Amino acid sequence: MTLFAIPVRSLPGAIASLNALAAILLIVGFLFIRAKKIKQHRFCMIAAFACSSLFLCLYLYFHSVAGVIRFGGQGWIRPVYFTLLISHTTLATIIVPLVLITLSRGLSKKFAAHRAIAKWTFPLWLYVSVTGVLVYWLLYVAYTPIWPT
């Protein structure tokens, strides 16, 4: 099965790359706002949102086609992996409305309200993006994944 001639098994790498790019854009955007460079901050945050949105679309498509991919690691790494996965997944569901509210407040120039929620959104969104890359690395690179038959 393919998406625009991209084999489904290659999608996890693209998905992880989008997470990594979102994390980089979040950090750069944070640095821009600290330097009071509002236009550059806005660009980075919108770009991070676009990366995360595309990530979500590809992630949902991938799992609708590929199904559940089982973690192949054994021993002490299993509880580490599943603890990371549970925290990542839980916060990934929480971050969606926070990002939408934060972005909406920023774009509508409600800066006091934007800053109030951004102090929560930024670290959680960054955590979700970084742990998404770590989950990918553990599942697809460090340990052999168990693909559905």
C-alpha positions in Angstrom: 0.0 0.0 0.0 1.3 3.5 -0.8 0.4 7.1 -0.3 1.4 9.1 -3.4 3.9 6.4 -4.3 5.5 6.4 -0.8 5.6 2.9 0.7 3.6 2.8 4.0 6.6 1.3 5.8 8.6 4.5 5.1 6.0 6.8 6.6 7.1 6.5 10.2 10.4 8.2 9.3 8.5 11.0 7.6 6.2 11.3 10.6 9.1 11.4 13.0 10.8 14.0 10.9 7.8 16.2 11.1 7.8 15.9 14.9 11.5 16.8 14.9 11.0 19.8 12.6 8.1 21.0 14.8 10.3 20.8 17.9 13.0 22.8 16.2 10.5 25.4 15.0 9.1 25.6 18.6 12.5 26.3 20.1 13.4 28.8 17.4 10.1 30.5 17.8 10.6 30.7 21.5 14.0 32.3 21.0 12.4 34.8 18.6 9.8 35.9 21.0 12.4 36.3 23.7 14.2 38.6 21.3 10.9 40.5 20.7 11.0 39.4 17.0 7.2 38.9 16.7 6.9 38.3 13.0 9.6 35.6 13.0 8.0 34.1 16.2 4.6 34.0 14.4 6.1 32.4 11.3 7.8 29.7 13.4 4.7 28.9 15.4 2.4 28.7 12.3 5.1 26.5 10.7 5.2 24.3 13.8 1.4 24.0 13.7 1.5 23.0 10.0 4.2 20.4 10.7 2.2 19.0 13.6 -1.0 19.0 11.6 0.6 17.2 8.7 2.1 14.8 11.2 -1.3 14.0 12.6 -2.8 13.4 9.2 0.0 11.1 8.2 0.0 9.3 11.6 -3.7 8.6 11.3 -3.4 7.4 7.7 -0.4 5.2 8.6 -2.1 3.5 11.5 -5.4 3.1 9.5 -3.4 1.2 6.8 -0.6 -0.5 8.8 -2.5 -1.2 12.0 -0.8 -1.6 15.3 3.0 -2.0 15.3 4.2 -3.8 18.3 7.4 -2.9 20.2 10.1 -5.6 19.8 12.3 -4.6 22.7 12.7 -6.9 25.6 13.9 -6.6 29.2 14.3 -3.3 31.0 13.6 -1.2 27.9 10.0 -2.3 27.7 8.7 -0.4 30.8 10.8 2.6 29.7 9.3 2.5 26.3 5.7 2.1 27.5 6.1 4.8 30.2 7.4 7.2 27.4 4.6 6.1 25.1 1.8 6.6 27.7 3.0 10.0 28.7 3.5 11.0 25.0 0.1 9.8 24.0 -1.7 11.3 26.9 -0.1 14.7 26.5 -0.6 14.5 22.7 -4.4 14.4 23.2 -4.3 17.3 25.7 -2.0 19.5 23.5 -4.4 19.7 20.6 -6.9 22.1 22.1 -4.1 24.0 23.9 -2.3 24.6 20.6 -5.6 25.7 18.9 -6.4 28.1 21.7 -2.9 29.5 22.0 -2.6 30.0 18.2 -6.1 31.6 18.0 -5.3 34.0 20.8 -1.9 35.0 19.3 -3.4 35.5 15.8 -6.3 37.5 17.2 -3.8 39.7 19.0 -5.1 38.8 22.5 -1.5 38.8 23.7 -2.1 38.7 27.5 -4.4 35.7 27.1 -1.9 34.2 24.6 1.0 34.5 27.0 -1.0 33.1 29.8 -1.8 29.8 28.0 1.5 29.7 26.0 3.5 29.2 29.1 1.7 25.8 29.4 1.4 25.0 25.7 5.0 25.5 24.7 6.7 23.0 27.1 3.9 20.4 26.6 4.0 20.7 22.8 7.8 20.6 22.9 7.6 17.4 25.1 5.1 15.8 22.8 7.2 16.6 19.7 10.5 15.4 21.2 9.0 12.2 22.7 7.4 11.5 19.4 10.9 11.3 17.9 12.1 9.1 20.8 9.1 6.7 20.5 9.9 6.5 16.7 13.5 5.8 17.4 12.8 3.1 20.0 10.1 1.4 17.9 11.6 1.5 14.4 15.4 2.0 14.8 16.7 0.8 18.1 14.5 -2.3 18.3 12.9 -4.4 15.5 9.2 -3.6 15.2 6.7 -6.4 15.0 4.5 -5.6 12.0 1.0 -7.0 11.7 0.7 -10.1 9.6 
